[in-house]
């Protein structure tokens, strides 16, 4: 009768475990931050989509149309602008509009409601402008 020697399987070294956890953490962080600094692409909804009414957009402020990926602003009375709601820093969706500024929650970049320009970094590129049409009291993606 042959006897097998029982040897416990060796556990991975501490260095291997730390490296694996670090790599997984980096991958999750990069994935959570978005798609990078690609300001040329927009996530706007389909052309011809009615976004809302002009009365929905406060003067000096705006409204985020999350499903369409668009922010519509009214910098001055009767002047309506639209921008992509995708931050140009790392692709997070902007979530706030106050005091003439559109803000991104991820890294606190801030953009002008008047022209989408960067008011505060880390973003370095303005929000891409989207084309809209205003007919009567209706705002539509062009």
C-alpha positions as CSV (number, residue, x, y, z in Angstrom):
1,X,0.0,0.0,0.0
2,X,1.5,3.2,-1.1
3,X,1.2,6.2,1.1
4,X,0.7,9.6,-0.4
5,X,2.3,12.5,1.2
6,X,-0.1,15.3,2.0
7,X,1.3,18.7,1.3
8,X,-0.8,21.7,1.7
9,X,-1.2,23.8,-1.4
10,X,0.9,26.9,-1.3
11,X,-1.1,30.2,-0.9
12,X,-0.3,33.1,-3.2
13,X,2.4,35.4,-1.9
14,X,1.4,38.6,-0.2
15,X,2.9,40.5,-3.2
16,X,0.7,38.7,-5.7
17,X,-2.5,39.4,-3.6
18,X,-1.6,43.1,-3.2
19,X,-0.9,43.5,-6.9
20,X,-4.2,41.8,-7.8
21,X,-6.2,44.0,-5.5
22,X,-4.5,47.1,-6.7
23,X,-5.1,46.2,-10.4
24,X,-8.8,45.5,-9.7
25,X,-9.1,48.8,-7.8
26,X,-7.6,50.8,-10.7
27,X,-9.8,49.0,-13.2
28,X,-12.9,49.9,-11.2
29,X,-11.8,53.5,-10.7
30,X,-11.2,54.0,-14.4
31,X,-14.5,52.4,-15.4
32,X,-16.4,54.5,-12.9
33,X,-14.9,57.8,-14.1
34,X,-16.2,57.4,-17.6
35,X,-14.8,57.1,-21.1
36,X,-12.0,59.6,-20.9
37,X,-11.4,63.0,-22.2
38,X,-13.3,62.6,-25.5
39,X,-15.1,65.8,-25.9
40,X,-16.0,65.3,-29.6
41,X,-18.7,62.7,-29.0
42,X,-22.1,63.6,-27.5
43,X,-24.7,61.5,-25.9
44,X,-27.6,63.6,-27.0
45,X,-31.0,62.2,-27.8
46,X,-32.5,61.8,-31.2
47,X,-33.0,64.8,-33.5
48,X,-36.6,65.9,-33.5
49,X,-37.2,64.9,-29.8
50,X,-39.3,67.4,-27.9
51,X,-37.3,68.2,-24.8
52,X,-39.7,70.5,-23.0
53,X,-41.3,73.9,-22.8
54,X,-39.5,77.3,-22.6
55,X,-41.3,77.9,-19.3
56,X,-39.3,74.9,-17.8
57,X,-36.0,76.7,-18.2
58,X,-35.3,79.4,-15.6
59,X,-33.7,82.6,-16.8
60,X,-30.0,82.6,-15.8
61,X,-30.2,78.8,-15.2
62,X,-31.3,75.7,-17.0
63,X,-32.6,72.2,-16.9
64,X,-30.9,68.8,-17.5
65,X,-32.8,66.4,-19.7
66,X,-31.1,63.3,-18.5
67,X,-32.7,60.9,-20.9
68,X,-31.7,62.9,-23.9
69,X,-28.2,63.7,-22.6
70,X,-28.8,67.5,-23.0
71,X,-28.7,70.6,-20.8
72,X,-30.8,73.5,-22.0
73,X,-30.1,76.9,-20.5
74,X,-31.5,80.4,-20.7
75,X,-28.6,82.8,-20.1
76,X,-30.8,85.8,-20.7
77,X,-34.5,86.2,-21.2
78,X,-35.6,84.5,-24.4
79,X,-32.1,83.2,-25.3
80,X,-31.9,79.4,-25.2
81,X,-28.7,77.3,-25.5
82,X,-28.1,73.6,-25.3
83,X,-25.1,71.5,-24.4
84,X,-24.2,67.9,-24.0
85,X,-24.7,66.8,-20.4
86,X,-21.5,64.7,-20.6
87,X,-18.6,66.4,-18.7
88,X,-15.5,66.8,-20.9
89,X,-13.2,65.8,-18.1
90,X,-14.1,62.1,-17.7
91,X,-17.5,61.7,-19.1
92,X,-19.7,61.9,-16.0
93,X,-23.2,63.3,-16.4
94,X,-23.6,66.9,-15.0
95,X,-26.1,67.1,-12.3
96,X,-26.5,70.7,-11.1
97,X,-27.2,74.2,-12.4
98,X,-27.0,77.1,-10.0
99,X,-25.7,80.7,-10.2
100,X,-25.1,80.6,-13.9
101,X,-23.0,77.5,-13.7
102,X,-23.5,73.8,-14.8
103,X,-21.7,71.5,-12.4
104,X,-20.3,68.0,-12.6
105,X,-20.5,65.9,-9.4
106,X,-17.5,63.7,-10.1
107,X,-14.6,66.2,-9.9
108,X,-16.5,69.5,-9.5
109,X,-15.8,70.9,-12.9
110,X,-18.1,73.9,-13.7
111,X,-19.3,75.3,-17.0
112,X,-21.0,78.5,-18.1
113,X,-24.7,78.4,-18.8
114,X,-24.1,81.1,-21.5
115,X,-21.6,79.2,-23.7
116,X,-20.6,75.9,-22.0
117,X,-17.1,77.3,-21.4
118,X,-15.0,76.0,-18.4
119,X,-15.4,78.1,-15.3
120,X,-13.6,75.7,-13.0
121,X,-11.5,72.6,-13.8
122,X,-10.3,69.9,-13.9
123,X,-12.1,70.0,-17.2
124,X,-10.2,71.9,-19.9
125,X,-12.7,71.7,-22.8
126,X,-16.1,73.3,-22.9
127,X,-19.3,71.3,-23.0
128,X,-20.1,70.6,-26.7
129,X,-23.0,72.7,-28.0
130,X,-26.2,70.8,-29.1
131,X,-28.6,72.2,-31.7
132,X,-32.1,73.0,-30.6
133,X,-35.0,74.8,-32.1
134,X,-37.5,76.9,-30.2
135,X,-41.0,77.1,-31.7
136,X,-43.6,78.9,-29.7
137,X,-43.0,77.5,-26.2
138,X,-41.6,74.1,-27.4
139,X,-37.9,73.2,-27.3
140,X,-36.8,70.4,-29.7
141,X,-33.5,68.8,-30.5
142,X,-32.6,69.8,-34.1
